């Protein structure tokens, strides 16, 4: 499903050993979050504790928590003050993955059985719900680390609204799949809601809890929304530009699921009637997905859709970088800039 994005928090940033004195760097920040996650549910002996620990540990790339922490540092804050919120950000993200796996009936997540496959869909729904509530509990825990009460309330508001946007995006994606009407504007709206919302929530939450001014919080929100869009559009593109995936086979996930992603929408807009028929047949066909992918890639190249999609992703990346200009110069601002550039440079 669109929106499942992961990223190594050190990519696009300086080497962890090449940082200024006192600057924790993304590797250490991720390590702190990972330790917090490991402690969060593993002491609980109930089935709920087992399910949540299974979902959270070992941790993924922890990109959203690192975004939250880097945003706090970028406005002059203390990473330890917002650390509980960063741990909560991962709980919220993983909750969305647990629910995604139920919707898609996926058996694997991060190389091991998904929660719904191991514990059953009914139990997985409860685990996902618990992780959402854990996100809000973690935000409240920032009272004990020194965050101002009014800032915590503001952060709760941001996270709740971004969560609702995520749900709006999920619902819109279902509509688009059902309608199959090649609506590019609606698709870009879906990406902004479903994928970029949690990026925006992480950055704004970190800046708010760290005491950042309204202009800096707003700038980081703009940065995050554009970063999320750039990342998802580049993900769309890689489905058709990578020759092989992790298993040494062409990436056929979007083909198998009949997803209308950016390159396909752009190709349909620029296609001849014959190519539009070919696109439709690829999306609804039941023959070998790898063969259908070859047909679709030929249409994408013929219509210039790959080039156009890459340019659109690059524009979002540039907009994200531009939004950071109001922030004071810090290693964290530099890393945030690196994340935006790397979002469109990665090949995996």
Steps between C-alpha positions, in 0.01 A plus 500: 500500500620853437658661799711217630827677507814417695834668500837454665522802732868545425458530126550845364672611820855519619686194619417439868869533582526832316280726708543804718564458872170463683313408182350153553456418130226283355658166594505581871150649482368181339681292762324691780161450338570130447587458867177676598296270277666189639406604854145603418305175467738214564448505878127438456409131508154530340415409142465870426853562621628210290327630187621857543855388573487273195395795284753748640814294565737473330440851380485609138693795357352741758490783251195679644642502855830632366314771307329601824827513692690685226216754477525561873876551475460722194297753704749497786331239718622205706459153350449341842197723566319370191631141511173351632314663211751350255437155644127568471541604137628152421208345687259701286681410179510130585129510587430612144713212368316245715169623362641511145598134528146412606354688203744340255503159674881513498682217672840665544620826650869586542602145420281326758132402529267798510297553817178400326660184359649390833223604739193530275335802344267565794787517747709706259227766482518531879881518493492775238247694705717463811803637316299805392406570860863441596595785268287743701621357832858554387429864413361553850817349646690804375366678809756304698789591271443875510260589217254779575139393553364734233753361252389145574138598436600662169696189404203277583286713271751472215536124533125441520433710190778330305359162603160599366667613176665158476156338524364739238786402271440129555130544419578707191743235377223242521271732302761552230561127465127437469436783252811445289446838337869608473442817705850646547395785730310260727801269511734781606249597770500141622881497521500826696246359745606140539877513466602855587269542801712293738817672379336837569376387840847385604676822399240740639470300821878505558523872437201578723618293795848651471362854531537605138336822381191494280698585187744214555224249577319606183818474292570149625142402419543621143833321480352173624199507271720551195747239622222244537367572152848485345566169668172341389527623142853363479371170642240497221775555247730227633235237436570551130867604495656228714590188307496275803370498853637341814416154365668562165168536318336803337289712732144398410311592818316794344420295190364206701279728706387717208617819670476832321826665598650823368684367189190311388277805546742719307530244221122470471472878471756511217407173326349422165173305501695181431732555795205573729355163405836339577512668842150378585583144393817500710316614811215249480685210338566167668803380305863517619549833686859522376382486138229759568762720664714490185204617293426782743864613523506533121193726517653706782817554300313576179287768668783657704316415823814384681682825427199708602450303823866545592472874440193522723674312782800730462278807527354376828852433629611851404195650669585309818855632496381855435273486806803447724656835417332676792660263751829596666810319368549176695617146426137391536384743233774366273385144559138590434615650173692180425191290564306701242772457239548133574127435468534531124855363466446160660464187293344273762 
